[in-house]
């Protein structure tokens, strides 16, 4: 029996993995940069390579609380004389003497002449007489000068996203400010006469506008500047005015709805007049009616109106475009294999990103199930999910106990 094809699939529609490089070719990273204090750099994108101007650590230091001694002085368990102490910020100032040791704290400078540290748990003190179990090798528990970083060594590259770890690295080499790309500016609006503001009373045929709130949440996680232009009614001139306003202030213009082929979907028509659409429709589900183009100097991305389609196309397509605009290095999504716990119905023709719940079974193996209905209007399916189940373009239905590809959500959706 032949497998029926997805009726929405067309031979001319591109696989999203093939489309993304073509979309990225139309994006130019912002040139403008600015210097910001390190305290304000979290979530920004580094606009320069950073190299260390110091050695790290700048001196041999202890990796343990214990006793510093000369390895050759203790070939077997024995007793050494304690002649001083070395604390972090307060190094030992005396001179090395054979057969002696120095009490030392983690991070404190190892005094000249001593080359090994034994942890305090392997020592017994009787006044100034310290009995140590000998370390197995010279230099044990000692962090050598420049062991982490040498002068001139590159520590971060341009395009790095500055997170907590990167802030720590930058502080380690003593920089109080860094040069970053300026924030991307994104203007967005929804279209549709059926959309009503939150708190209002719904009339027959009306729904609340949820997409703008989801888009705002996604943009907030990316640290971009955003401008919410609200809901624009399904009117050609209203949409034209919104596009002109958005393009005058933003690097990217996002719309939700209006990129289909309905009689009242004016977004595509106005874009053809005011700018250009360079890409339209993909072999993906949900999210087939995705559009990209330009209006003025701004990049345009038209997201489908169904709530789940909006989020999926943002995550899979708009996010990489924003990363390039921001100057970020490309990010490859993590994909894993998991065992499907219940069957999935699918028709060949489009790549599907079904919302899934990834977990481990009693044996520790990865398993995944769908969130239930995959209707693109049901935002609750995104709330319940923690991954996409990625079903390839020409794949049909999938039986339970089959290994499938899953893509866990990253921090933008989590």
C-alpha positions in Angstrom: 0.0 0.0 0.0 1.4 3.4 -1.0 1.8 6.0 1.7 -0.2 9.2 1.1 1.8 12.4 0.8 1.4 15.5 2.8 -1.0 17.6 0.8 0.8 20.9 1.8 4.1 19.6 0.5 5.3 20.9 -2.9 8.5 19.9 -4.9 9.5 23.6 -4.9 9.6 23.9 -1.1 13.1 23.8 0.4 14.1 21.7 3.4 14.7 24.1 6.3 18.3 22.9 6.6 18.9 23.8 3.0 17.0 27.1 3.3 18.9 28.4 6.4 22.3 29.0 4.6 20.4 30.9 1.9 18.7 33.0 4.5 22.0 33.7 6.4 23.6 34.9 3.1 21.2 37.8 3.2 22.3 38.9 6.7 25.2 41.3 7.4 26.5 41.6 10.9 26.1 45.0 12.4 29.3 47.1 12.2 28.7 49.4 15.1 30.4 48.5 18.4 30.7 50.1 21.8 32.8 49.8 24.9 30.9 48.8 28.0 31.9 48.2 31.6 32.3 44.5 32.4 29.5 44.8 34.9 27.2 45.7 32.0 28.5 43.1 29.5 26.3 40.1 30.5 24.4 38.9 27.4 26.4 41.1 25.0 28.4 39.8 22.0 32.2 40.4 22.1 33.4 42.5 19.1 37.1 41.8 19.5 39.5 39.0 20.3 40.8 39.1 23.8 44.3 38.1 24.8 45.8 37.9 28.2 48.2 40.7 29.2 49.3 38.8 32.4 50.4 35.3 33.3 47.8 33.2 35.2 48.4 32.3 37.8 51.1 35.0 38.3 53.0 32.8 40.7 53.2 29.1 41.8 50.4 28.6 44.2 48.9 25.8 46.3 45.8 23.8 45.1 45.2 22.6 48.7 45.2 23.6 52.3 48.3 21.8 53.7 52.1 22.0 53.9 54.6 23.1 51.3 57.9 21.2 51.3 60.8 20.2 49.1 60.1 16.8 47.5 63.6 15.6 48.0 63.5 16.2 51.7 60.8 13.6 52.3 61.6 10.3 50.4 59.4 8.4 52.9 57.1 9.3 55.8 59.0 11.7 58.0 58.9 14.8 60.2 59.7 18.3 59.0 60.1 21.5 61.0 57.4 24.1 60.5 59.1 27.5 60.0 56.2 29.7 58.8 52.9 30.3 57.0 51.8 31.3 53.5 48.2 32.6 53.2 46.4 34.0 50.2 47.6 37.6 49.9 50.1 37.2 52.7 53.0 35.1 51.4 55.8 33.6 53.5 58.6 36.1 53.7 61.3 33.9 55.2 64.0 31.8 53.5 64.0 28.2 52.5 65.8 25.8 54.8 66.3 22.1 54.1 64.2 19.7 56.1 61.5 22.3 56.8 57.9 23.0 55.7 55.5 25.9 55.5 51.9 25.9 56.4 50.0 26.9 53.2 46.4 27.7 52.2 44.7 27.2 48.9 45.7 29.8 46.4 48.6 31.1 48.5 52.1 31.5 46.9 54.4 28.5 47.2 57.6 29.9 48.7 60.9 29.7 46.7 62.7 26.5 47.4 59.6 24.5 48.1 58.1 22.5 45.2 55.4 20.2 46.5 52.3 20.5 48.7 50.8 17.7 50.8 47.1 18.2 51.9 46.5 18.7 55.6 44.5 15.4 55.8 47.8 13.6 55.2 49.7 15.4 57.9 49.9 15.3 61.7 51.1 18.3 63.7 52.9 18.1 67.1 53.7 21.7 67.7 56.2 22.7 65.0 57.0 19.1 64.1 54.9 18.1 61.1 54.8 14.4 60.1 53.8 14.1 56.4 52.8 11.2 54.1 55.1 11.9 51.1 53.4 12.9 47.8 53.9 10.5 44.9 55.5 13.1 42.6 57.3 16.4 42.7 54.9 19.3 42.2 51.8 17.6 43.4 49.1 20.0 44.4 51.0 23.0 43.0 49.5 25.2 40.3 52.5 26.4 38.3 53.0 30.0 37.2 51.4 30.7 33.8 49.9 27.1 33.9 46.5 28.5 32.8 47.4 31.5 30.7 50.6 32.9 29.2 51.1 36.6 28.2 49.6 37.1 24.7 47.5 33.9 24.8 44.0 34.3 23.3 41.3 33.8 25.8 38.1 34.7 24.0 37.3 35.3 20.3 35.1 37.9 18.6 31.6 36.7 18.4 31.6 35.1 21.8 28.4 35.5 23.9 29.4 37.0 27.2 27.9 34.8 29.9 28.8 34.3 33.6 31.9 32.2 32.7 33.1 34.7 30.1 32.7 37.5 32.6 34.9 35.6 35.0 37.5 35.0 32.3 37.6 38.7 31.3 37.9 39.7 35.0 40.7 37.1 35.4 42.9 39.0 32.9 42.1 42.3 34.6 39.9 44.1 32.0 37.3 46.5 33.4 35.6 47.1 30.0 35.2 45.3 26.7 34.1 46.2 23.2 30.8 44.6 22.1 28.5 44.8 19.2 25.6 47.3 19.7 22.3 45.7 20.5 20.1 44.6 17.6 16.9 46.5 17.4 13.8 44.5 16.5 10.3 45.9 15.8 7.3 43.6 15.7 3.6 43.6 15.3 0.7 41.2 14.8 -2.0 41.5 12.1 -5.5 40.3 12.3 -9.0 41.8 12.9 -9.8 38.8 15.1 -7.1 39.7 17.7 -8.1 41.4 20.8 -6.0 42.9 23.7 -5.8 41.0 27.0 -8.4 41.9 29.5 -11.0 42.8 26.9 -14.2 40.9 26.4 -14.2 38.5 23.4 -16.9 38.8 20.8 -17.8 35.9 18.4 -14.9 35.1 16.1 -12.3 36.8 18.2 -9.3 35.5 20.1 -6.7 37.1 22.4 -3.4 38.2 20.8 -0.9 35.7 22.3 1.8 35.8 19.7 3.2 39.2 20.6 3.8 38.1 24.1 5.6 35.0 23.0 7.7 37.0 20.6 8.5 39.5 23.3 9.6 36.7 25.6 11.9 35.2 23.0 13.5 38.6 22.2 14.0 39.3 25.9 16.0 36.1 26.3 18.2 37.3 23.4 19.0 40.6 25.0 18.0 42.7 21.9 16.2 46.0 22.0 12.6 45.7 20.9 9.7 47.9 19.9 6.1 46.4 20.1 3.9 48.1 17.6 0.8 46.2 18.8 -1.9 44.7 16.6 -2.4 46.2 13.2 -5.8 45.7 11.6 -6.2 43.8 8.3 -6.0 46.9 6.2 -3.5 47.6 3.5 -2.7 51.2 4.4 -2.5 50.4 8.2 0.0 47.6 7.5 2.0 49.9 5.1 2.3 52.6 7.8 3.4 50.0 10.4 6.1 48.7 8.0 7.4 52.1 7.3 7.5 53.0 11.0 9.2 49.7 12.0 11.8 49.9 9.2 12.8 53.4 10.1 13.9 52.4 13.6 14.8 48.7 13.5 17.4 46.3 12.1 14.8 43.6 11.9 11.0 43.7 11.5 9.0 40.8 12.6 5.3 40.2 11.9 3.0 37.5 13.1 0.3 36.5 10.6 -0.6 37.8 7.2 2.0 35.8 5.2 -0.4 33.2 4.0 -2.5 33.4 0.8 -5.9 34.4 2.3 -7.8 37.3 0.7 -7.3 39.5 3.8 -3.5 38.7 4.2 -2.0 41.9 3.1 1.5 41.6 4.6 3.0 39.9 1.6 1.2 42.3 -0.8 2.5 45.4 1.0 6.0 44.0 1.2 6.1 43.4 -2.5 5.3 47.1 -2.9 7.4 48.7 -0.1 10.3 46.3 -0.1 11.0 42.8 -1.3 10.3 39.2 -0.3 13.3 37.1 -1.2 12.1 33.9 0.4 8.6 32.4 1.0 7.4 29.0 2.3 9.4 26.0 3.5 8.9 22.3 3.6 8.4 22.3 7.3 5.6 21.7 9.7 4.6 23.7 11.6 5.7 26.9 9.9 5.4 26.4 6.1 4.3 30.1 5.4 7.5 31.7 6.6 8.7 34.7 4.6 11.9 36.7 4.6 12.9 39.8 2.7 13.9 43.5 3.3 12.2 46.7 3.8 14.5 49.7 3.6 17.6 48.8 5.5 15.8 46.4 7.8 15.6 42.6 7.5 12.0 41.4 7.4 10.8 38.0 8.8 7.1 37.1 8.4 6.1 34.5 10.9 2.9 32.4 10.5 -0.1 33.4 12.6 -0.7 30.1 14.4 1.0 30.4 17.8 3.1 27.2 17.7 4.2 28.0 14.1 5.3 31.5 15.3 7.5 30.0 18.0 8.9 27.2 15.9 9.9 29.4 13.0 11.4 32.0 15.3 13.4 29.3 17.1 14.6 27.4 13.9 15.0 30.3 11.5 14.8 33.8 13.1 17.1 32.9 15.9 20.1 32.0 13.7 19.5 35.2 11.7 19.5 37.3 14.9 22.7 35.6 16.0 24.5 36.6 12.8 23.1 40.1 13.0 24.4 40.3 16.6 27.9 39.1 15.5 27.6 35.8 17.3 29.4 32.7 16.2 27.1 30.1 14.7 25.4 27.8 17.2 24.7 24.2 16.2 21.7 22.8 18.0 22.2 19.7 20.1 20.5 16.6 18.8 20.2 13.3 20.6 18.6 9.9 19.9 15.8 8.7 22.1 13.3 5.9 22.1 9.8 6.8 21.1 7.3 5.6 23.7 4.1 5.9 21.6 3.5 5.9 17.8 3.5 9.1 15.7 1.4 9.7 12.7 3.1 11.5 9.8 2.8 11.9 6.1 5.9 12.3 3.9 6.6 15.6 2.3 7.7 18.0 5.1 10.1 18.0 8.0 8.1 18.0 11.2 9.1 19.5 14.5 6.7 17.7 16.9 6.7 18.9 20.4 8.0 16.3 22.8 8.8 15.5 26.4 12.3 14.0 26.8 13.1 12.0 29.9 15.0 9.0 31.2 13.4 5.6 32.0 14.2 3.4 35.0 17.3 2.1 33.2 18.6 5.6 32.5 17.9 5.5 28.7 16.5 8.5 26.9 12.9 8.2 26.0 10.5 10.7 24.4 6.8 11.1 23.9 4.7 13.8 22.2 2.8 16.4 24.1 -0.4 15.0 22.5 -2.2 17.0 19.8 0.3 18.7 17.4 -2.2 21.3 16.1 -0.2 24.5 15.5 -2.9 26.5 17.2 -2.4 24.9 20.6 0.2 26.9 22.5 -0.1 24.5 25.5 1.9 22.0 23.5 4.9 24.3 23.7 4.4 24.9 27.4 4.4 21.1 28.1 7.4 20.3 25.8 11.2 20.4 26.4 12.3 19.3 23.0 11.4 18.9 19.3 11.0 15.4 17.9 12.6 15.9 14.4 10.9 13.8 11.7 12.6 13.9 8.4 11.0 15.2 5.2 10.2 11.9 3.4 9.6 9.9 6.6 6.2 8.4 7.2 4.5 7.4 10.5 6.8 6.1 13.3 6.1 3.1 15.5 6.6 3.0 19.2 10.1 1.7 20.4 11.8 3.4 17.4 14.9 5.5 17.9 14.1 9.1 16.8 16.1 12.3 16.7 15.2 14.9 19.4 16.4 18.4 19.8 16.3 19.7 23.4 15.3 23.3 23.8 18.1 25.7 24.5 17.9 28.6 27.0 15.9 30.8 24.6 12.8 28.5 24.9 13.5 27.0 28.3 
